[in-house]
Amino acid sequence: MTTSTTPRYTEATLDALRHQGDPLADDTVAAMFEKGEVKDFNTLMRFFSTAGTRLPEGLPASAASFLQTTGMPPSWVDWDLMERARLFFMDNAAHINTGLSFAAMPTTYAIPRVARLLASTHSMDYPSRRMADTGQFVTYLMQTNAFEEGSKFIPAAQKVRLLHAAIRYHLTRSDHWDAAQDGVPLCQEDMIGGQIFFSILVLDAMHRLGIHMSEESAEAYYYAWRVVGTILGCDMEAAPRNLAEAREYADLYLLRNLGPSEDGVRLNQQLVKMYEDVVPGTLFDPIVAATIRFLVGDTIGDWLQLARTPWDTVAKAIPHVLNALETIEDSSPLGEWALDRAGSLLTTFELASLTRGRVMQYAIPEELKSEYGVRSQRSRTHRWTPPASTMV
């Protein structure tokens, strides 16, 4: 049951999105597979990672056309809002990464259709690779030149879009995907869902952890992911235009798609193991699962078979600690500098641990399984309150 206002999203809306792919990227990838050009594309694209440089000689014509067509940000981008989003990220990088790793990613695994799709690629057996890809992608996005010549973000986004199209190509030609039930693999419903996971679910996790943020900053952060969604091929006529619509989409999307699955359990176990390996020793290992359970809730926690331990009580104290640190940051310039510096170092360490100094490469799979010192001047009073649920 929805609120009295007319909902923008209905079951019929999302049903239709489930049968839509990304025609531009899909046609590009199909043409390369049909001509046997994918191996050459992947080899040549290893040397194309910076916007503004010449495309490699010998690139397949369909790929060159795609890269030229999608090499610019959308014309409607509000650059003041993007700068506000970037400053928000600089101020909250560690918290954003926590929301991605301990809330958004596990919730993704609690959607059986998406978990089955993720489990279909070899790279999903190595969760550090996916987290490194994601961390590097977000870091590229939040650099000052993300959309300018010399940027590494645009080429990375173009490659991710083609990678997604390749997964659609393989699965629609396999016997392991029920198109009548699940629609198009990596459909528009799930692509917009991915935009939701990276935005409002991360903000929800930060709010639950006691992180202070203004409504303006929260909206700017969502706006940045709306821009990213465009570059990644989301249907922007259907995608939420603001956080209120994002809440409505998230409520309906999660209600109709969440559930338990063996793939989801296995993927989450790999994620937990990866973070337990990052924590020195073994004494504090249970805090990883406990923090995930605290952020995703008991229902999803049980579906993912997260162990219930006394550390669940410890995890519930994290918001009190972070709220105290945020209060110090709000009231003391020295405290603000020290905590920002600590957050920056933590983020750098985490990304370096995952990438091990490598530049992560995004390639079209030929087969499936078979920054700092600048702060926002925006007041952090008038804190953001998550939009109310549209479901009662």
Secondary structure, DSSP 8 states (H G I E B T S, - for coil): -B-SS--S--HHHHHHHTT---HHHHHHHHHHHHTT-HHHHHHHHTT--STTS---TT--HHHHHHHHHTSS--TT--HHHHHHHHHHHHHHHHHHHHHIIIIIHHHHHTSHHHHHHHHTSGGGG-HHHHHHHHHHHHHHHTSTTTTSTT-SHHHHHHHHHHHHHHHHHHHHTSSS--HHHH-STT-HHHHHHHHHHHTHHHHHHHHHTT---BHHHHHHHHHHHHHHHHHTT--TTTS-SSHHHHHHHHHHHHHHH----HHHHHHHHHHHHHHHHHSSSSTTTHHHHHHHHHHH-HHHHHHTT----THHHHHTTHHHHHHHHHHHHHH-HHHHHHHHHHHHHHHHHHHHHHHTT--------SS-----S----S-S-SB------SB-
